[in-house]
Amino acid sequence: MTARHILVVDDEPDIRVLVKEILEDEGFDVATAENAAAARDARRQRRPDLVLLDIWMPDTDGISLLKEWSVDGHVDVPVIMMSGHGTVETAVEATRLGAYDFIEKPLSIAKLLITIQRALETADLQQENLGLRRGAIPVAEPIGRSRLMEQLRASTVRLAPHKTAVFITGESGAGKEVLARYLHQHSPRAGNPFVAVGVAGLARENPDAELFGTEVDGHVTYGSLEQANGGSLFLKDIADMDLSTQARLLSALEQQSMLRVGGREPVSIDVRIIAATRRDLQLEVAAGRFRDDLYYHLNVVPLHIPSLHDRIEDLDELLAHYLDYFVRSEGLPRRDISPAAKARMRDYAWPGNVRELRNLVQRLLILGNTDTIEGFEVSSALGLRPSQEPEVVPPGFDLPLREARERFEKGYLEYQLTLFEGSVSRVAEKVGIERTHLYRKLRSLGIDPRHIKDAARD
């Protein structure tokens, strides 16, 4: 696992050496730069996870350098400014340009370490929030106690410690990103970034820029591969990647280095690739739409996540999770789920899998105005026509013919006897059965006309 990489920029050699030694003792990987030119070069060679930047330097001051790296008041890595002659105006300007914090010299080592830790945690949280806005589900692990899910979690935990690429297959909405995050959290890379990229959403005019970054006139923009350095890169919809990008990705993975778009010198990377698709990649290879060499590189260890339909026994646990989640996170009113509603959910095919179930729960909580979710609400929310609804079996229709006939005859004759106050002769006349035969029929069915007659008199 690659340690978090920190760039220390300061023109005072004693400070650079001291900070470098302290941070290395704390387990960080540290690079140093004595001026702005060296800082630009170090940042070009490798993306830092954090920058400690001195304000006063001989060539270009730290505020000017921060301005170069800032886009609309945002810097792509956390920057902590350092100065022994800082002013309120300087601190305000640094914050406006996107600096995380401003600390004064002489440095308090304890404060420095705390600030670094908080800055890294904030950066990780921002990355996580970005993933959530793109649709990631806040689930710690794949939910379900079915045999299929128990086996899947066990296989994932066994694979996690290894660096090898992992290939996840499954239907759309089955939870491939949840499984990828679970794999990352159980790996030695858990403390480093997890970056998710939807390949289908890459800019068609220049998809390589988003993956590999750009380098134009000394200005560097980091792509997803560098953002995930030391951690895991999750490539969703890998089958949608165009052939030229596939070739570039394969080269980067084989050489563990890459060129940014417009760059001239290779940049080292240490990234675990987790790829996923809902399509049959072997068919894509056969059709010439996906490179066979990249397929074999990615498909070292395959994991298949089953559809919700194939593990419908997990429905109750998934429902409980999403009910709790939306009540807790969105303040929606809690509602119980009736047996009829659950029955209709179990009989539904779930083409959208877990994602569709999640959306259904949210919709039912938002639109409902009773304490219980009923079956008709589920049918309406899922757009089921009456012919699509689960079949309701009439009473007795699930019995063998002889037992069903006897049950009907008993109920029928008891009704007729009650109607005629227990008079067998009148019932025989009404139903068209000879009285002696009717007596035998009543005895075989366990019906005593006297009890019915006595009840009628009372």
N, C-alpha and C positions, 0 to 999 in steps of 0.2 A: 504494500500500500504506500502511495506517495503522501508524504507529510504536507500540511498546508504551507504554501510558499509565500514568504513575506519579503518585500523589497524595502530596504532601508536607504533613504536618500538624505545624506547630510555631508557637508563639506568639512566637518571636524573629524579627523581620523580616530581620535580617542572615543568619541561617541559611537561612531560606526562599529568599531571593534567591540566595545562594551555591550551595545545592544545586540549585536550579532551573537556573541557568546551566550548572553542570557537567554535569547530566544531559542537558540539551538539546544540549550540545556532543557528548555521546556518542550522540546520535540518538534519545533518548527524547522522547515528548510528555509535558509536565509540567503538572499543576495544583497549586495551593497552597491551604492553608486555615490561618487563624490560630488557630482554636479548634474545639471539638467541633461546634458548631452549623454552622459553615462546612464542616467535614469531612462531616457528615451530608448537607448539601445537595449538595456536590460528588460524593459517592458516589451520591446519588440521580440526579443528572443524567447521570452516565456511569460505567460500571463500570471501575474501575482494574485494571490487570494486577498492580499491586503498591502497597502503602501503606507510606510511612515515617512512623511515628507517634511523636510526642514523648510522654513520660509526664506531665511536669508542665505543665499548662495552666490558665488562670485559671477557666474555667467547669466543665468536666468533665475529669477527668484521663484520660490515655490508657488506663490499665488498665480504667476503667469503660466507655470507648468500645469497647475491644476486647471487653469482656464483652457489650455490645449486639450486636456483629457475630458473636459466637461461638455456634455451635450444637453442643452435645455435644463441646466441645473442638476444634471445627473451624471455620475461617474460609474463606469461599469464594474469597478471594484471599490471596496471601502478604503477611504484615504483618511489617515489621522495626521493632522498638521502639528508640527513641533516648532517652538520658537522661544528664545530667551528674551525677546524684545517685542512681544506681541501687544497689540492694542485691541480695543473693543471693535474698532472699525475693521481691522484685519480679520478678526474672528468672524464678524458678520459677513464679510466678503467671502471667506473660505466656505462658510456654511451655505451661502447663496449659490456657490459654484458646485455644491454637492459633497463637501467634506463631511465625514461622519462626526469628527470631534476635533477639538483643539486643546493641546496640552502644553504646559509651560516647562521650560528648562530652568534650573536643573531638573532632570527627569526623576520622578518617583517611580521606581521599578514596579512597586505593587500596583500603583495607579495605571501604569503603562500596560501591564499584563491584563488587568481587569478590563481596560478599555479595548484592548485587542480582542479579548474573548467575546465581549459584548458586540463588537463590530462584526465579527465573523458570524455570530449567532443571528444578528439582524440580517446579514446578507443571505444566510441560509433560509431564514423565514421569508424574506422577500421572494426568493426563488420558489419556495413552497407555495406561497400565495399566488404567484404567477401560474403555477401548475393548477391550483384550484380554480382560478378564473377561467382556465382553458378547459375545465370540465373534469379534472381529477376528483375522485371520490375520497373523502377523508376516512379511509378504512385502514386500520393498522395491519390487518392480515385478511386473506381470503376467508370469507365467512362460510361456515357450514361444517356439520359433523357427519356428513355422509361418508361412505367408504371412499368414494372418488376424491373428495376434498381432503380427507385425512392423508391419503396417499400422495396427493399433489403437494401438500405442505411439507410432508416428510422428505420428498424428493428435492424440493426447493432448498430446504435447510441443508441437505447433504451437499448440494452443488454450490451453495453460497461461498464457502471459504476459497474456492478455486477461482483463478483469473479468467478461465475460458469463457468464450462467448456463449450466450444462451439464446435459444430461439423459442419464442412462445407462439403457439397457435391457438385459435379458438374463434368462435363466432363474434360478430360485432356486439359489444355491450356485455360480454361475458366476464370482464374484469381483468384484462391482460395487464393494464397499467398497475392495478392493485397488486398483482402477483409480482411484477417487476420491482415495485417499491419494497415488497416483502423480501425479495431476494437481496436487494441492496442493503436493507436494514440488518440482515443476518450475515453480511459479509464483513471482512476486515476494512472495507471502504465506507462503512456506515457513517463515519465522521466527516466524510468528504461529499462533494455535491452529487446529487441525483438530478440529471437534466433530462427532461422528456421533450422530444421533438416529433411533431406530426409531419411525416414526410409528405403527405398529401397536401399539407398547407404551406409548403415551402414556396417562396416566390418563384414563379415559373420563368421570369426573365433572368434570374441569377440565383438558382438554388444553392450553388456552391458557396456563395457568400455567407449564407446563414449557418452552414455546417462548418466551413473552414475559416471564416473570417476574411477580412480584407486588409490590405496594406497599400496605402496610396500616399505618396510624398511624405513618408515617415509617420503618417497617422495610421494607427492600428485600431481595428475593430475586431474583437474576439468572437469567433464562431462557437457553435455548440460543443465541438470537440474540445476546445481549450477551456470552455466554461466547466466542462465535466472532468477536467484533468485531475487524476488521482481518485476519481469516483466512477460513476456509472452513467452511460449515455443510453437512454431508452429511445429506440427508433420505432415509432408507431407507423403502421402502414408501409413497411419496408418495400412491399411489392410495387408501390407507386413511385419509387425512385427511378429517375431516368438513367439510361445506360452510361452516359458520360460521368454522372455523379457516382454511380456504382463503381466505375473504374478508379476514380480518384479516392473513394473511400477504401477500396480494397488495398490500394497502394499504401495508404496511410496506416492501415491496420497491420499490414505485413512488415512495414519498415518502422513502425511505431514513431513515425514523424510525418510531417505534412508541410505543404506550402500554402500559405494564405493566398487568396486571390489577389494578384498583383505583387506578391512577395517573391523574393529571390533566394532567401536562405531558409532551409528547413527548420521546423520547430518540433522539438520532441514532445510526445504525448504519452500518457499512461492512462488509458481509459478502458473500462470493461464495457463491451457492447452487449446490450440486451435488445434483440430485434423481435418484432411481433407483426403478425399479419392475420387477416381473416380468410385470405385466399390460399389456394394450394400452390405453393411456390414451385413445386416440381413441375406442375403444368405450365407455370410462367417461364420456367427455364426451357422446357420443351418447345414452347412457342417463340423463344428467342427474345422475350421481354425482360428476362432477368439473367444476369451472368451466372454461369454454373460455378465458376471459381469463387465468387463472392458467396453464393449459396452454401458451398461446402465449408467455407471459412466461418460463416455464421451458424450453420446448423451442426455445431459440434455436439451440443447437448440440447435436445428438444424437450419442451414441456408443453403439454396440452391441457388447457383449462376447459372443463366440460360446460355444455350449455345448461341453462337453468332447467330446461325440460328434462335433461338426463339426471338431474339431482334434485328433483322436486321435493324430496324429503327435507331439504334445507329451507323450504319456504318459510316455515314458522320462525326460524332463527333470523332469517333475512328481514322478515316483516318486523320483528321486535327491534332489530337494530335500527331500521330506518324510521320507525315510529319514534324511538327515543331520540334519534339524531335530529329530526325536524322539530320535535317539541323543544329540545334543548337549544339548538342553534338558531332556529327561526322564530321561536316563541309561538308555534302553532298549537291549537288546542288538541289535547290528547283524545283519541277515539279508540274504542275497542273494535275488534273485528268479529262479526258474527260467524258462526259455523257455516252458514250458507255462503257468505262472502268468501271464506277460505276455500270452500268446495269449488266455487267457480274459478278461483285463482289456480287451484290444483289441476283443473281440467283444461286450462288455457295453454296454448302452445308456447307463449313467450318468445316470439321472434326477435324481440329486442333484448332478451335476457335480463340480467340483473339491472342494467341501466333502465330498462322499461319498467321494472318493478319499482325501482327507486322513484321514478317520475310519477308512477301511479299513486304511490303512498303520499307523495307531496300534494298531488292534485286532490286526492280524497280528503286530506286534512284541511286544505285551503277552502274547498267548495262545500264541505259538509256542515250541517247545522244541527246534528244530533250527536248523542254520545256514542253511537254504535254505527259502524260501517255495515250496510246491508248488501245482500247479493245483487239487487237491482242496480245499486250504485256502481258496483264493479263492472257489471255488464254495460252500463251506460258509458262509463269512463273508458272502457276498452273498445267501445264501438261494436259490441256484439249484437247481431240480429237475433231474433227469437230462435231461428233454426240453428244458430251457433252456440246457444246457451247450453250448459250441461243438462242432459235429459233428466227429468223428474220421473222416477218410476212409480206408477200408481200402486196403492196398497195391494199386496197379494200377488203382484205380477212377477215377483222374484222367487215364488214358491213353485215346487213341482205341481203338475196339473192336478193330481188326485187330491193333494192337500189344499190347493187353492179352491177346488170344487167343493170339498167338504166345508171349508171355512165359509164359503159363500152360502151354501145350503143352510148351514146352522144359523147364520145371521138372518137369512131370508125367512126361515120358518119361525125363529124367535120373534121377528117383527110381526109376522102374520098372527101368531098366537097372542101377542100383546094387543094387537088391533082388535081381535075377537074375544078378548078377556079369557083366554085359555081354552076356548071351545074347539076341540079337535074336529068335530063334525063340520062346523062352519068353515074352518080352514081347509079341510079336505075338499069341500064344495067349491071354495074360492080358487084354490090352486089347481083343481082338476086331478086329484089323486084319490084313489080308493082308500077309505078310512083305515082298513086293516093294514094296508101298505104304508100309510102315513104313520101309524103307530110304530111299525118296525123301523121306519126311517128315523123317527124321533129318538127311539131307544139307541140306535147305532150312533147317533150324534150326541147322545148324553143330554137330551132335552127332556125335562119333566113338566108336562102341561099343568100339573097340579100346582107347582110353585108359581107358575105365571098366573093361574086363576086366583090363588090366594093373594098374590100381590095386587091383582086388580081389585079384589074386594076391600083390601086395606085402603 
